[in-house]
């Protein structure tokens, strides 16, 4: 490609590390278009990073996607590249962070270890594989270097898996799901979809009240009834709503407020959804 696309996601934050990695990529692929998905992922939060990449890559052109949320950097965890069915290549650590995005791109066609030192920086540190291994190899791949050249093939079935938790029906006719991500607005994104709820509770008409029972790590158990709404503006300022988010999943929000802070919601928290009591 004349202008290959490279997406880039890390938990590096506002310091210089993302710029350093972009500099490495551009020194190898000067015509690349680098799309920063996020560098504000919570530190070491592999599932948060996986969620953000999963929710973004389907909207990006076919390209190379670099993901560095890597608390095991320098250990025996494998540096890998995966070729997905859509034609994309994903580069990062074998800790599950790539897998939801791979699934959204049609699944893994091939996976390889990153072993070819000629495609890395001349010196590799034990603590900055984003700069020394992932960024240069991604840039080489984006400019047309053969996927097979990065290292030996590995069985995709041996890769560390990360699958978002499936919602489950409860014995009392409700649905239990989990908070999989809390965004910067304080909206809690859930693992269930509106269709999951409707199969058990019936249609989610505008204004219909549902009862949420909240529990989980570092969460104070509580129950709240909130209405289903299509948009934030259907609710008064500060009022709660349950809605379909832009990825098609259920989410909890306060209109122009911070529902996660108000309710003590955290990633991993469990939510039980029932019809509101009449």
N, C-alpha and C positions, 0 to 999 in steps of 0.2 A: 504494500500500500504506500502511496505517496505521503500520506499523512496518517500513520497508524494511530489508533486510539489505545491509550493505556489508562485504566482507572486505578486509583490509589486510595487505600483505606488503612489507617493505623490508629493506635492509641497514643501516638506521640505527643499530642497536645500542641500548644502554641509555640513551642521552642523551635530550634533550627533544624531538627532531624528531618521533617518532611521536605524542606527546601534542599537539604543535602542530597536526599534520595532523588528528588526531581532533577537536580543537577547531574547526578550520575546517569540517570536515564537519558537526559537530553544530550549529554556528551557522546552517547552511543547512538541515539536515535534523535538527531536534532530537529527533524520534522514531525516528531510525535505530538499528538494532542493529548495532554495529560489532564484527566478529569479527576478532581479530588472529591471522592464520595464523602469522606469525613476523616478528620484527624482528632476528633473530640470524643472518640469511643472511650468509655470508662476504662481506667487502667486495668489491664489483664482480663477484661470482660470478654472472653471468647464468644459467648453466645450473643452479646450485644453487637459485636462486630459482624458476626455471621448474619444477624438479622438485617443490619443496614445494607450489607452487600447483596443479600438475597432480595431485598425490597427494591434495589436500584438497578441491578445488572440487566434485567429484562427490558429496561427503557434505554439502555445504552447501545451504541453500534457494536457489532461483533468486534472483539478486540482482545487485549491482554489485560488481566485484572490482577493487581498486586494487593495482597492483604497481609498486613503485619500486625497482628495481635498475638504476641509470641512470648508468653511468660516462661516458656521452656527454652529460650534462645541459648545456644551453646551446649545443650544437653544432647542426649541420644535421640531426641525427637527428630524426625526426618524433614529435611527441606525438599519440597516436591513441586511438580508442575502437573496439572491435569488438563487434558484436552476434552472439552465438552462437545456434545452432539451438535450444538448450534454452530460450532466452529471456533468458539472462544478458547483461550488458554488462561488458566488461573494459576497463580504462583504464590506460594507462601508456605507456612509450616504445616506439618501433618498433625494438627491438633483438633480437627473438625471445623475450623473456621471457614473453610472453603466449601464445605459439603452442601449446605442448603442452596447456595448460589449455583453450584454444579447441577443440582437436581432441577432447579428452575430453568436451566439452559439445556435440558434434555437428558442429563445424566452423563457419567464419565465414559468416554470412549477409550481413553488410554491415560495412564499415569506413569510418571518417571521420577526417579531421584535426581536431585540437582548435584551433580558430581564433577562436571567438566570445568576444571579450574581455569581453562582458557576463556571461559565466558564470565568469570567472576572478576572482581578487582584483584590486582596482583597480591595484595595482602588482605587477609580476612581476619577480623577480630572475633573474639568469643561472644561479644555482647551487642553487635550491630550488624546482624545478618541482613536487615532491611537495606542498608547501604552497600554491603560487601557482596551479597549473594543474590537476594531477591530482585533488587532494582536493576543491576546489570544484566542478569539473565532474562528478565522480562523485556528489557529494551532490545536485546539481541533477538529474542523471539518475535517481537513486534516488527522488526525490520526484515524478517524473512528467514532467520536462521532455522534450520530444520529442528523440529521438536525432538526427533530421535537423538540429536546431538547433546542434549543436556545431561544424559546419564542413562543408567540401565532402567528397563521397564520394571514396574512393580504391579502386582495384582490390585486393581481398584478395590477389591473386596477386603484387602488388608488395611485400607486407609482408616484412620480414626473417624468414626461417624459422629455427626451431631444432627439430631432430628428434633424439630420442635415438638413438644408434647401434644399428643392428640387429646381432644376433649372426650370426656366419658359421661355417659348417662348415670345419674344417681338413683338409688333405690326408691327415693321419694318423688321421682318424676322430674327432677331438675337436671341441670348440666353443670359439670365441674370442668373448669379450664384453668389456665395459668397465665399470669402476666409474663410476657416474653420480652417486653421492652418498654421503658418509660422515656418518652421523647423530651426535648428541651422545653416544650410547653407544659409539661406535667401531665400529658395524656398517656394513659396506660393502654398499650396494645396487647391484645389477648390472643391466645393460640386458637380460639374458636372463631367460626364465621357466623354471620347472621343465619345462614341456612341451617347450621347445627342447632341453633336455638329454636328455629321455627319447626324443625322436625319433632321436637319434644313439646314445645309450648304453644305452637300455632303462630299465625301471622304476627309480625312486628309492625303493627299499624302505628302511624305517627301519634305520639302522646301516650301510647300504651305503657303502663307501669310494670316494671319487673323488679324483683327483690334480689339484691346482691348480698351474699354472705362472704365476708372477706377474712382470710386467715393466711398464715404462712410465715416465712423467715422474717423476723424483726417487724412483724405486723401485729397490731392489736386487733383481736377478733371484733368484728362489728357487722351490723346489717344496715342496709340502706335501700330505700325504694327510689328508683329513678326512671324517667321516661325514655322511650325510644324516640330519636329525632333524626332527621336527615341532615340537618346543618346545625352549626353552633348557634346561628342567629335565630333559630326557632325557640331558643331558651332565653330567659332573662339573664342579664349580666350576673355572672357568678354562679348561675344555676347548673346543676349536673345534667348530663345526658349520656345515654348509651347510643353508639352510632357505628356505621360502617366506615372504616378508615380507607385511605386511598389505595391500600394494598388489598382491600376486600375483606379484611378481618374485623372482628369486634373491637371496639375501644371504648374507654371510659374517659370523659372529659368534664371540665367545668368551663362554661362559656367565658372566655377571657380570664380564666383562673387557672389554678394548679391543682388538679384533682389528686394527683399522686401525693403531693405534700399534705393536702387536707385529709386524705383517707389513709395516709401511711402506706401507700402502695409501693412495692418493690418488685424487681424482676425475680421470678420464682414464687411470688405470692399466689395463693390459690383463691379462685373466685367460684362460688356456687351461684347459679342463676335459676330462679324459680319465678313463676307467675306471682304477681303481687297479691297479697291477701285482700279479699273483697271487703 
